[in-house]
């Protein structure tokens, strides 16, 4: 996880100047500064985004964005690596304003070596509590994807782990349409050849 610097309100967060190579998040009032990710991280994020964008566009069900700020609560702003916003949610948004109000239907985080387990778990909880239907955690070093789905009660829904030759198959997030993405598409061939 990034460096925590100080407590801020959402209004103070909105006034922060942009800095090259730094992503800000607001974690229940605590400012987090994330350094630029490594090339592997970006290539994996791009592989996922390309597959999702193609699927979402072909079915006209919303949009896929990369590194977009989402306001999950009064003093919580998160910036998933990849996110899916439904067409219904999109209709309610000001396209010229950041952060986006509300949680994406799907938030995807590519986990870096510096990310702490407790911080990642908290982030998953924040997305699901704010209305995300699913959160995918992508672990490049393990070539593992962990899928957290929203559910009833405090503990949330189910968690699935996929590895090796597995394929992500998602229908709930995409209004019953089946999205499939083999893990090899995410992790292999990231050098472009």
Contact map, one row per residue, 1 for C-alpha under 8 A:
1110000000000000000000000000000001000000000000000000000000000000000000000000000000000000000000000000000000000000011100100000000000000000000000000000000000000000000000000000000000000000000000000
1111000000000000000000000000000111100000000000000000000000000000000000000000000000000000000000000000000000000000011000000000000000000000000000000000000000000000000000000000000000000000000000000
1111100000000000000000000000000111000000000000000000000000000000000000000000000000000000000000000000000000000000000000000000000000000000000000000000000000000000000000000000000000000000000000000
0111110000000000000000000000011110000000000000000000000000000000000000000000000000000000000000000000000000000000000000000000000000000000000000000000000000000000000000000000000000000000000000000
0011111000000000000000000000011110000000000000000000000000000000000000000000000000000000000000000000000000000000000000000000000000000000000000000000000000000000000000000000000000000000000000000
0001111100000000000000000000011000000000000000000000000000000000000000000000000000000000000000000000000000000000000000000000000000000000000000000000000000000000000000000000000000000000000000000
0000111110000000000000000000111000000000000000000000000000000000000000000000000000000000000000000000000000000000000000000000000000000000000000000000000000000000000000000000000000000000000000000
0000011111111000000000000100111000000000000000000000000000000000000000000010000000000000000000000000000000000000000000000000000000000000000000000000000000000000000000000000000000000000000000000
0000001111111000000000000000100000000000000000000000000000000000000000000010000000000000000000000000000000000000000000000000000000000000000000000000000000000000000000000000000000000000000000000
0000000111111100000000000100100000000000000000000000000000000000000000000111000000000000000000000000000000000000000000000000000000000000000000000000000000000000000000000000000000000000000000000
0000000111111110000000000000000000000000000000000000000000000000000000000000000000000000000000000000000000000000000000000000000000000000000000000000000000000000000000000000000000000000000000000
0000000111111111000000000000000000000000000000000000000000000000000000000000000000000000000000000000000000000000000000000000000000000000000000000000000000000000000000000000000000000000000000000
0000000111111111000000000100001000000000000000000000000000000000000000000000000000000000000000000000000000000000000000000000000000000000000000000000000000000000000000000000000000000000000000000
0000000001111111000000000000000000000000000000000000000000000000000000000000000000000000000000000000000000000000000000000000000000000000000000000000000000000000000000000000000000000000000000000
0000000000111111100000000000000000000000000000000000000000000000000000000000000000000000000000000000000000000000000000000000000000000000000000000000000000000000000000000000000000000000000000000
0000000000011111110000000000000000000000000000000000000000000000000000000000000000000000000000000000000000000000000000000000000000000000000000000000000000000000000000000000000000000000000000000
0000000000000011111000000000000000000000000000000000000000000000000000000000000000000000000000000000000000000000000000000000000000000000000000000000000000000000000000000000000000000000000000000
0000000000000001111101000000000000000000000000000000000000000000000000000000000000000000000000000000000000000000000000000000000000000000000000000000000000000000000000000000000000000000000000000
0000000000000000111111100000000000000000000000000000000000000000000000000000000000000000000000000000000000000000000000000000000000000000000000000000000000000000000000000000000000000000000000000
0000000000000000011111000000000000000000000000000000000000000000000000000000000000000000000000000000000000000000000000000000000000000000000000000000000000000000000000000000000000000000000000000
0000000000000000001111100000000000110000000000000000000000000000000000000000000000000000000000000000000000000000000000000000000000000000000000000000000000000000000000000000000000000000000000000
0000000000000000011111110000000011110000000000000000000000000000000000000000000000000000000000000000000000000000000000000000000000000000000000000000000000000000000000000000000000000000000000000
0000000000000000001011111000000011110000000000000000000000000000000000000000001000000000000000000000000000000000000000000000000000000000000000000000000000000000000000000000000000000000000000000
0000000000000000000001111100001111000000000000000000000000000000000000000000001000000000000000000000000000000000000000000000000000000000000000000000000000000000000000000000000000000000000000000
0000000000000000000000111110001111000000000000000000000000000000000010000001111000000000000000000000000000000000000000000000000000000000000000000000000000000000000000000000000000000000000000000
0000000101001000000000011111111100000000000000000000000000000000000000000011110000000000000000000000000000000000000000000000000000000000000000000000000000000000000000000000000000000000000000000
0000000000000000000000001111111100000000000000000000000000000000000000000011110000000000000000000000000000000000000000000000000000000000000000000000000000000000000000000000000000000000000000000
0000000000000000000000000111110000000000000000000000000000000000000000001111000000000000000000000000000000000000000000000000000000000000000000000000000000000000000000000000000000000000000000000
0000001111000000000000000111111000000000000000000000000000000000000000000011000000000000000000000000000000000000000000000000000000000000000000000000000000000000000000000000000000000000000000000
0001111100000000000000000111111100000000000000000000000000000000000000000000000000000000000000000000000000000000000000000000000000000000000000000000000000000000000000000000000000000000000000000
0001111100001000000000011110111110000000000000000000000000000000000000000000000000000000000000000000000000000000000000000000000000000000000000000000000000000000000000000000000000000000000000000
0111100000000000000000011110011111000000000000000000000000000000000000000000000000000000000000000000000000000000000000000000000000000000000000000000000000000000000000000000000000000000000000000
0111100000000000000001111000001111100000000000000000000000000000000000000000000000000000000000000000000000000000000000000000000000000000000000000000000000000000000000000000000000000000000000000
1110000000000000000001111000000111110000000000000000000000000000000000000000000000000000000000000000000000000000000000000000000000000000000000000000000000000000000000000000000000000000000000000
0100000000000000000011100000000011111000000000000000000000000000000000000000000000000000000000000000000000000000000000000000000000000000000000000000000000000000000000000000000000000000000000000
0000000000000000000011100000000001111100000000000000000000000000000000000000000000000000000000000000000000000000000000000000000000000000000000000000000000000000000000000000000000000000000000000
0000000000000000000000000000000000111110110000000000000000000000000000000000000000000000000000000000000000000001000000000000000000000000000000000000000000000000000000000000000000000000000000000
0000000000000000000000000000000000011111110000000000000000000000000000000000000000000000000000000000000000000000000000000000000000000000000000000000000000000000000000000000000000000000000000000
0000000000000000000000000000000000001111111000000000000000000000000000000000000000000000000000000000000000000000000000000000000000000000000000000000000000000000000000000000000000000000000000000
0000000000000000000000000000000000000111111100000000000000000000000000000000000000000000000000000000000000000000000000000000000000000000000100000000000000000000000000000000000000000000000001000
0000000000000000000000000000000000001111111110000000000000000000000000000000000000000000000000000000000000000111000000000000000000000000000100000000000000000000000000000000000000000000000000000
0000000000000000000000000000000000001111111111000000000000000000000000000000000000000000000000000000000000000000000000000000000000000000000000000000000000000000000000000000000000000000000000000
0000000000000000000000000000000000000011111111100000000000000000000000000000000000000000000000000000000000000000000000000000000000000000000000000000000000000000000000000000000000000000000001000
0000000000000000000000000000000000000001111111110000000000000000000000000000000000000000000000000000000000000100000000000000000000000000000100000000000000000000000000000000000000000000011001000
0000000000000000000000000000000000000000111111111000000000000000000000000000000011000000000000000000000000000100000000000000000000000000000000000000000000000000000000000000000000000000000000000
0000000000000000000000000000000000000000011111111100000000000000000000000000000000000000000000000000000000000000000000000000000000000000000000000000000000000000000000000000000000000000000000000
0000000000000000000000000000000000000000001111111110000000000000000000000000000000000000000000000000000000000000000000000000000000000000000000000000000000000000000000000000000000000000110000000
0000000000000000000000000000000000000000000111111111000000000000000000000000000001000000000000000000000000000000000000000000000000000000000000000000000000000000000000000000000000000000010000000
0000000000000000000000000000000000000000000011111111100000000001110000000000000001000000000000000000000000000000000000000000000000000000000000000000000000000000000000000000000000000000000000000
0000000000000000000000000000000000000000000001111111110000000000000000000000000000000000000000000000000000000000000000000000000000000000000000000000000000000000000000000000000000000000000000000
0000000000000000000000000000000000000000000000111111111000000000000000000000000000000000000000000000000000000000000000000000000000000000000000000000000000000000000000000000000000001000000000000
0000000000000000000000000000000000000000000000011111111100000001000000000000000000000000000000000000000000000000000000000000000000000000000000000000000000000000000000000000000000000000000000000
0000000000000000000000000000000000000000000000001111111110000011000000000000000000000000000000000000000000000000000000000000000000000000000000000000000000000000000000000000000000000000000000000
0000000000000000000000000000000000000000000000000111111111000000000000000000000000000000000000000000000000000000000000000000000000000000000000000000000000000000000000000000000000000000000000000
0000000000000000000000000000000000000000000000000011111111100000000000000000000000000000000000000000000000000000000000000000000000000000000000000000000000000000000000000000000000100000000000000
0000000000000000000000000000000000000000000000000001111111111111000000000000000000000000000000000000000000000000000000000000000000000000000000000000000000000000000000000000000000000000000000000
0000000000000000000000000000000000000000000000000000111111111110000000000000000000000000000000000000000000000000000000000000000000000000000000000000000000000000000000000000000000000000000000000
0000000000000000000000000000000000000000000000000000011111110000000000000000000000000000000000000000000000000000000000000000000000000000000000000000000000000000000000000000000000000000000000000
0000000000000000000000000000000000000000000000000000001111111000000000000000000000000000000000000000000000000000000000000000000000000000000000000000000000000000000000000000000000000000000000000
0000000000000000000000000000000000000000000000000000000111111100000000000000000000000010000000000000000000000000000000000000000000000000000000000000000000000000000000000000000000000000000000000
0000000000000000000000000000000000000000000000000000000110111110000000000000000000000110000000000000000000000000000000000000000000000000000000000000000000000000000000000000010000000000000000000
0000000000000000000000000000000000000000000000000000000110011111000000000000000000011111010000000000000000000000000000000000000000000000000000000000000000000000000000000000000000000000000000000
0000000000000000000000000000000000000000000000000000100110001111100000000000000000011110010000000000000000000000000000000000000000000000000000000000000000000000000000000000000000000000000000000
0000000000000000000000000000000000000000000000001001100100000111110000000000000001111000000000000000000000000000000000000000000000000000000000000000000000000000000000000000000000000000000000000
0000000000000000000000000000000000000000000000001000000000000011111100000000000001111000000000000000000000000000000000000000000000000000000000000000000000000000000000000000000000000000000000000
0000000000000000000000000000000000000000000000001000000000000001111100000000000111100000000000000000000000000000000000000000000000000000000000000000000000000000000000000000000000000000000000000
0000000000000000000000000000000000000000000000000000000000000000111110000000001111100000000000000000000000000000000000000000000000000000000000000000000000000000000000000000000000000000000000000
0000000000000000000000000000000000000000000000000000000000000000111111000000001111100000000000000111000000000000000000000000000000000000000000000000000000000000000000000000000000000000000000000
0000000000000000000000001000000000000000000000000000000000000000001111100000111100000000000000000111000000000000000000000000000000000000000000000000000000000000000000000000000000000000000000000
0000000000000000000000000000000000000000000000000000000000000000000111110000111000000000000000000111111100000000000000000000000000000000000000000000000000000000000000000000000000000000000000000
0000000000000000000000000000000000000000000000000000000000000000000011111111110000000000000000000011111000000000000000000000000000000000000000000000000000000000000000000000000000000000000000000
0000000000000000000000000000000000000000000000000000000000000000000001111111110000000000000000000000111000000000000000000000011001000000000000000000000000000000000000000000000000000000000000000
0000000000000000000000000001000000000000000000000000000000000000000000111111100000000000000000000000010000000000000000000000000001000000000000000000000000000000000000000000000000000000000000000
0000000001000000000000000001000000000000000000000000000000000000000000111111000000000000000000000000000000000000000000000000000000000000000000000000000000000000000000000000000000000000000000000
0000000111000000000000000111100000000000000000000000000000000000000000111111100000000000000000000000000000000000000000000000000000000000000000000000000000000000000000000000000000000000000000000
0000000001000000000000001111100000000000000000000000000000000000000000111111110000000000000000000000000000000000000000000000000000000000000000000000000000000000000000000000000000000000000000000
0000000000000000000000001110000000000000000000000000000000000000000011111011111000000000000000000010000000000000000000000000000000000000000000000000000000000000000000000000000000000000000000000
0000000000000000000000001110000000000000000000000000000000000000000011110001111100000000000000000000000000000000000000000010000000000000000000000000000000000000000000000000000000000000000000000
0000000000000000000000111000000000000000000000000000000000000000001111000000111110000000000000000000000000000000000000000000000000000000000000000000000000000000000000000000000000000000000000000
0000000000000000000000000000000000000000000000000000000000000000011110000000011111100000000000000000000000111000000000000000000000000000000000000000000000000000000000000000000000000000000000000
0000000000000000000000000000000000000000000010000000000000000000011100000000001111100000000000000000000000111100000000000000000000000000000000000000000000000000000000000000000000000000000000000
0000000000000000000000000000000000000000000010011000000000000001111100000000000111110000000000000000000000111000000000000000000000000000000000000000000000000000000000000000000000000000000000000
0000000000000000000000000000000000000000000000000000000000000001111100000000000111111000000000000000000111110000000000000000000000000000000000000000000000000000000000000000000000000000000000000
0000000000000000000000000000000000000000000000000000000000000111100000000000000001111100000000000000000111100000000000000000000000000000000000000000000000000000000000000000000000000000000000000
0000000000000000000000000000000000000000000000000000000000000111100000000000000000111110110000000000000111000000000000000000000000000000000000000000000000000000000000000000000000000000000000000
0000000000000000000000000000000000000000000000000000000000001110000000000000000000011111110000000000000110000000000000000000000000000000000000000000000000000000000000000000000000000000000000000
0000000000000000000000000000000000000000000000000000000000011110000000000000000000001111111000000000000000000000000000000000000000000000000000000000000000000000000000000000000000000000000000000
0000000000000000000000000000000000000000000000000000000000000100000000000000000000000111111100000000000000000000000000000000000000000000000000000000000000000000000000000000000000000000000000000
0000000000000000000000000000000000000000000000000000000000000000000000000000000000001111111110000000000000000000000000000000000000000000000000000000000000000000000000000000000000000000000000000
0000000000000000000000000000000000000000000000000000000000000110000000000000000000001111111110000000000000000000000000000000000000000000000000000000000000000000000000000000000000000000000000000
0000000000000000000000000000000000000000000000000000000000000000000000000000000000000011111110000000000000000000000000000000000000000000000000000000000000000000000000000000000000000000000000000
0000000000000000000000000000000000000000000000000000000000000000000000000000000000000001111111000000000000000000000000000000000000000000000000000000000000000000000000000000000000000000000000000
0000000000000000000000000000000000000000000000000000000000000000000000000000000000000000111111100001100000000000000000000000000000000000000000000000000000000000000000000000000000000000000000000
0000000000000000000000000000000000000000000000000000000000000000000000000000000000000000000111111001000000000000000000000000000000000000000000000000000000000000000000000000000000000000000000000
0000000000000000000000000000000000000000000000000000000000000000000000000000000000000000000011111000000000000000000000000000000000000000000000000000000000000000000000000000000000000000000000000
0000000000000000000000000000000000000000000000000000000000000000000000000000000000000000000001111100000000000000000000000000000000000000000000000000000000000000000000000000000000000000000000000
0000000000000000000000000000000000000000000000000000000000000000000000000000000000000000000001111111000000000000000000000000000000000000000000000000000000000000000000000000000000000000000000000
0000000000000000000000000000000000000000000000000000000000000000000111000000000000000000000000011111000000000000000000000000000000000000000000000000000000000000000000000000000000000000000000000
0000000000000000000000000000000000000000000000000000000000000000000111100000100000000000000000001111100000000000000000000000000000000000000000000000000000000000000000000000000000000000000000000
0000000000000000000000000000000000000000000000000000000000000000000111100000000000000000000011001111111000000000000000000000000000000000000000000000000000000000000000000000000000000000000000000
0000000000000000000000000000000000000000000000000000000000000000000001110000000000000000000010000011111000000000000000000000000000000000000000000000000000000000000000000000000000000000000000000
0000000000000000000000000000000000000000000000000000000000000000000001111000000000000000000000000001111100000000000000000000000001100000000000000000000000000000000000000000000000000000000000000
0000000000000000000000000000000000000000000000000000000000000000000001110000000000000000000000000001111110000000000000000000001001110000000000000000000000000000000000000000000000000000000000000
0000000000000000000000000000000000000000000000000000000000000000000001000000000000111100000000000000011111100000000000000000001000110000000000000000000000000000000000000000000000000000000000000
0000000000000000000000000000000000000000000000000000000000000000000000000000000000111100000000000000001111100000000000000000000000111100000000000000000000000000000000000000100000000000000000000
0000000000000000000000000000000000000000000000000000000000000000000000000000000000111000000000000000000111110000000000000000000000011111000000000000000000000000000000000000100000000000000000000
0000000000000000000000000000000000000000000000000000000000000000000000000000000111110000000000000000000111111000000000000000001000010111000000000000000000000000000000000000000000000000000000000
0000000000000000000000000000000000000000000000000000000000000000000000000000000111100000000000000000000001111100000000000000000000000011110000000000000000000000000000000000000000000000000000000
0000000000000000000000000000000000000000000000000000000000000000000000000000000111000000000000000000000000111110000000000000000000000011110000000000000000000000000000000000000000000000000000000
0000000000000000000000000000000000000000100110000000000000000000000000000000000010000000000000000000000000011111000000000000000000000000111100000000000000000000000000000000000000000000000000000
0000000000000000000000000000000000000000100000000000000000000000000000000000000000000000000000000000000000001111101000000000000000000000111100000000000000000000000000000000000000000000000000000
0000000000000000000000000000000000001000100000000000000000000000000000000000000000000000000000000000000000000111111000000000000000000000001100000000000000000000000000000000000000000000000000000
0000000000000000000000000000000000000000000000000000000000000000000000000000000000000000000000000000000000000011111000000000000000000000000000000000000000000000000000000000000000000000000000000
1100000000000000000000000000000000000000000000000000000000000000000000000000000000000000000000000000000000000001111100000000000000000000000000000000000000000000000000000000000000000000000000000
1100000000000000000000000000000000000000000000000000000000000000000000000000000000000000000000000000000000000011111110110000000000000000000000000000000000000000000000000000000000000000000000000
1000000000000000000000000000000000000000000000000000000000000000000000000000000000000000000000000000000000000000011111110000000000000000000000000000000000000000000000000000000000000000000000000
0000000000000000000000000000000000000000000000000000000000000000000000000000000000000000000000000000000000000000001111111000000000000000000000000000000000000000000000000000000000000000000000000
0000000000000000000000000000000000000000000000000000000000000000000000000000000000000000000000000000000000000000000111111100000000000000000000000000000000000000000000000000000000000000000000000
1000000000000000000000000000000000000000000000000000000000000000000000000000000000000000000000000000000000000000001111111110000000000000000000000000000000000000000000000000000000000000000000000
0000000000000000000000000000000000000000000000000000000000000000000000000000000000000000000000000000000000000000001111111111000000000000000000000000000000000000000000000000000000000000000000000
0000000000000000000000000000000000000000000000000000000000000000000000000000000000000000000000000000000000000000000011111111100000000000000000000000000000000000000000000000000000000000000000000
0000000000000000000000000000000000000000000000000000000000000000000000000000000000000000000000000000000000000000000001111111110000000000000000000000000000000000000000000000000000000000000000000
0000000000000000000000000000000000000000000000000000000000000000000000000000010000000000000000000000000000000000000000111111111000000000000000000000000000000000000000000000000000000000000000000
0000000000000000000000000000000000000000000000000000000000000000000000000000000000000000000000000000000000000000000000011111111100000010000000000001000000000000000000000000000000000000000000000
0000000000000000000000000000000000000000000000000000000000000000000000000000000000000000000000000000000000000000000000001111111110000000000000000000000000000000000000000000000000000000000000000
0000000000000000000000000000000000000000000000000000000000000000000000010000000000000000000000000000000000000000000000000111111111000000000000000000000000000000000000000000000000000000000000000
0000000000000000000000000000000000000000000000000000000000000000000000010000000000000000000000000000001100100000000000000011111111110010000000000000000000000000000000000000000000000000000000000
0000000000000000000000000000000000000000000000000000000000000000000000000000000000000000000000000000000000000000000000000001111111111110000000000000110000010000000000000000000000000000000000000
0000000000000000000000000000000000000000000000000000000000000000000000000000000000000000000000000000000000000000000000000000111111110000000000000000000000000000000000000000000000000000000000000
0000000000000000000000000000000000000000000000000000000000000000000000011000000000000000000000000000011000000000000000000000011111110000000000000000000000000000000000000000000000000000000000000
0000000000000000000000000000000000000000000000000000000000000000000000000000000000000000000000000000011110000000000000000000001111111000000000000000000000000000000000000000000000000000000000000
0000000000000000000000000000000000000000000000000000000000000000000000000000000000000000000000000000001111100000000000000000001111111110000000000000010000000000000000000000000000000000000000000
0000000000000000000000000000000000000000000000000000000000000000000000000000000000000000000000000000000011000000000000000000000100111110000000000000110000000000000000000001100000000000000000000
0000000000000000000000000000000000000000000000000000000000000000000000000000000000000000000000000000000011100000000000000000000100011111000000000011110000000000000000000000100000000000000000000
0000000000000000000000000000000000000000000000000000000000000000000000000000000000000000000000000000000001111000000000000001001100011111100000000011100000000000000000000000000000000000000000000
0000000000000000000000000000000000000000000000000000000000000000000000000000000000000000000000000000000001111000000000000000000000000111110000001111000000000000000000000000000000000000000000000
0000000000000000000000000000000000000000000000000000000000000000000000000000000000000000000000000000000000011110000000000000000000000011111000001110000000000000000000000000000000000000000000000
0000000000000000000000000000000000000000000000000000000000000000000000000000000000000000000000000000000000011110000000000000000000000001111100111100000000000000000000000000000000000000000000000
0000000000000000000000000000000000000000000000000000000000000000000000000000000000000000000000000000000000000111000000000000000000000000111111111000000000000000000000000000000000000000000000000
0000000000000000000000000000000000000001100100000000000000000000000000000000000000000000000000000000000000000111000000000000000000000000011111110000000000000000000000000000000000000000001000000
0000000000000000000000000000000000000000000000000000000000000000000000000000000000000000000000000000000000000000000000000000000000000000001111110000000000000000000000000000000000000000000000000
0000000000000000000000000000000000000000000000000000000000000000000000000000000000000000000000000000000000000000000000000000000000000000001111110000000000000000000000000000000000000000000000000
0000000000000000000000000000000000000000000000000000000000000000000000000000000000000000000000000000000000000000000000000000000000000000011111111000000000000000001100000000000000000010001000000
0000000000000000000000000000000000000000000000000000000000000000000000000000000000000000000000000000000000000000000000000000000000000000011111111100000000000000111100000000000000000000000000000
0000000000000000000000000000000000000000000000000000000000000000000000000000000000000000000000000000000000000000000000000000000000000001111000111110000000000000111000000000000000000000000000000
0000000000000000000000000000000000000000000000000000000000000000000000000000000000000000000000000000000000000000000000000000000000000001110000011111000000000011110000000000000000000000000000000
0000000000000000000000000000000000000000000000000000000000000000000000000000000000000000000000000000000000000000000000000000000000000111100000001111100000000011100000000000000000000000000000000
0000000000000000000000000000000000000000000000000000000000000000000000000000000000000000000000000000000000000000000000000001000000000111000000000111110000001111000000000000000000000000000000000
0000000000000000000000000000000000000000000000000000000000000000000000000000000000000000000000000000000000000000000000000000000100001110000000000011111000011110000000000000000000000000000000000
0000000000000000000000000000000000000000000000000000000000000000000000000000000000000000000000000000000000000000000000000000000100011100000000000001111100011100000000000000000000000000000000000
0000000000000000000000000000000000000000000000000000000000000000000000000000000000000000000000000000000000000000000000000000000000000000000000000000111110111100000000000000000000000000000000000
0000000000000000000000000000000000000000000000000000000000000000000000000000000000000000000000000000000000000000000000000000000000000000000000000000011111111000000000000000000000000000000000000
0000000000000000000000000000000000000000000000000000000000000000000000000000000000000000000000000000000000000000000000000000000000000000000000000000001111110000000000000000000000000000000000000
0000000000000000000000000000000000000000000000000000000000000000000000000000000000000000000000000000000000000000000000000000000000000000000000000000000111110000000000000000000000000000000000000
0000000000000000000000000000000000000000000000000000000000000000000000000000000000000000000000000000000000000000000000000000000000000000000000000000001111111000000000000000000000000000000000000
0000000000000000000000000000000000000000000000000000000000000000000000000000000000000000000000000000000000000000000000000000000100000000000000000000111111111100000000000000000000000000000000000
0000000000000000000000000000000000000000000000000000000000000000000000000000000000000000000000000000000000000000000000000000000000000000000000000001111100111110000000000000000000000000000000000
0000000000000000000000000000000000000000000000000000000000000000000000000000000000000000000000000000000000000000000000000000000000000000000000000001111000011111000000000000000000000000000000000
0000000000000000000000000000000000000000000000000000000000000000000000000000000000000000000000000000000000000000000000000000000000000000000000000111100000001111100000000000000000000000000000000
0000000000000000000000000000000000000000000000000000000000000000000000000000000000000000000000000000000000000000000000000000000000000000000000000111000000000111110000000000000000000000000000000
0000000000000000000000000000000000000000000000000000000000000000000000000000000000000000000000000000000000000000000000000000000000000000000000011110000000000011111000000000000000000000000000000
0000000000000000000000000000000000000000000000000000000000000000000000000000000000000000000000000000000000000000000000000000000000000000000000011100000000000001111101110000000000000010000000000
0000000000000000000000000000000000000000000000000000000000000000000000000000000000000000000000000000000000000000000000000000000000000000000000111000000000000000111111000000000000000010000000000
0000000000000000000000000000000000000000000000000000000000000000000000000000000000000000000000000000000000000000000000000000000000000000000000110000000000000000011111000000000000000011000000000
0000000000000000000000000000000000000000000000000000000000000000000000000000000000000000000000000000000000000000000000000000000000000000000000000000000000000000001111100000000000000111000000000
0000000000000000000000000000000000000000000000000000000000000000000000000000000000000000000000000000000000000000000000000000000000000000000000000000000000000000011111110000000000000110000000000
0000000000000000000000000000000000000000000000000000000000000000000000000000000000000000000000000000000000000000000000000000000000000000000000000000000000000000010011111000000000011110000000000
0000000000000000000000000000000000000000000000000000000000000000000000000000000000000000000000000000000000000000000000000000000000000000000000000000000000000000010001111100000000111110000000000
0000000000000000000000000000000000000000000000000000000000000000000000000000000000000000000000000000000000000000000000000000000000000000000000000000000000000000000000111110000001111000000000000
0000000000000000000000000000000000000000000000000000000000000000000000000000000000000000000000000000000000000000000000000000000000000000000000000000000000000000000000011111110011110000000000000
0000000000000000000000000000000000000000000000000000000000000000000000000000000000000000000000000000000000000000000000000000000000000000000000000000000000000000000000001111111111100000000000000
0000000000000000000000000000000000000000000000000000000000000000000000000000000000000000000000000000000000000000000000000000000000001000000000000000000000000000000000000111111110000000000000000
0000000000000000000000000000000000000000000000000000000000000000000000000000000000000000000000000000000011000000000000000000000000001100000000000000000000000000000000000111111100000000000000000
0000000000000000000000000000000000000000000000000000000000001000000000000000000000000000000000000000000000000000000000000000000000000000000000000000000000000000000000000111111111100000000000000
0000000000000000000000000000000000000000000000000000000000000000000000000000000000000000000000000000000000000000000000000000000000000000000000000000000000000000000000000011111110000000000000000
0000000000000000000000000000000000000000000000000000000000000000000000000000000000000000000000000000000000000000000000000000000000000000000000000000000000000000000000000011111111000000000000000
0000000000000000000000000000000000000000000000000000000000000000000000000000000000000000000000000000000000000000000000000000000000000000000000000000000000000000000000000111011111100000000000000
0000000000000000000000000000000000000000000000000000000000000000000000000000000000000000000000000000000000000000000000000000000000000000000000000000000000000000000000001110010111110000000000000
0000000000000000000000000000000000000000000000000000001000000000000000000000000000000000000000000000000000000000000000000000000000000000000000000000000000000000000000011110010011111000000000000
0000000000000000000000000000000000000000000000000000000000000000000000000000000000000000000000000000000000000000000000000000000000000000000000000000000000000000000000111100000001111100000000000
0000000000000000000000000000000000000000000000000010000000000000000000000000000000000000000000000000000000000000000000000000000000000000000000000000000000000000000000111000000000111110110000000
0000000000000000000000000000000000000000000000000000000000000000000000000000000000000000000000000000000000000000000000000000000000000000000000000000000000000000000011110000000000011111110000000
0000000000000000000000000000000000000000000000000000000000000000000000000000000000000000000000000000000000000000000000000000000000000000000000100000000000000000011111110000000000001111111000000
0000000000000000000000000000000000000000000000000000000000000000000000000000000000000000000000000000000000000000000000000000000000000000000000000000000000000000000110000000000000000111111100000
0000000000000000000000000000000000000000000000100000000000000000000000000000000000000000000000000000000000000000000000000000000000000000000000000000000000000000000000000000000000001111111110000
0000000000000000000000000000000000000000000100110000000000000000000000000000000000000000000000000000000000000000000000000000000000000000000000000000000000000000000000000000000000001111111101000
0000000000000000000000000000000000000000000100000000000000000000000000000000000000000000000000000000000000000000000000000000000000000000000100100000000000000000000000000000000000000011111111000
0000000000000000000000000000000000000000000000000000000000000000000000000000000000000000000000000000000000000000000000000000000000000000000000000000000000000000000000000000000000000001111111000
0000000000000000000000000000000000000000000000000000000000000000000000000000000000000000000000000000000000000000000000000000000000000000000000000000000000000000000000000000000000000000101111111
0000000000000000000000000000000000000001001100000000000000000000000000000000000000000000000000000000000000000000000000000000000000000000000000000000000000000000000000000000000000000000011111111
0000000000000000000000000000000000000000000000000000000000000000000000000000000000000000000000000000000000000000000000000000000000000000000000000000000000000000000000000000000000000000000011111
0000000000000000000000000000000000000000000000000000000000000000000000000000000000000000000000000000000000000000000000000000000000000000000000000000000000000000000000000000000000000000000011111
0000000000000000000000000000000000000000000000000000000000000000000000000000000000000000000000000000000000000000000000000000000000000000000000000000000000000000000000000000000000000000000011111
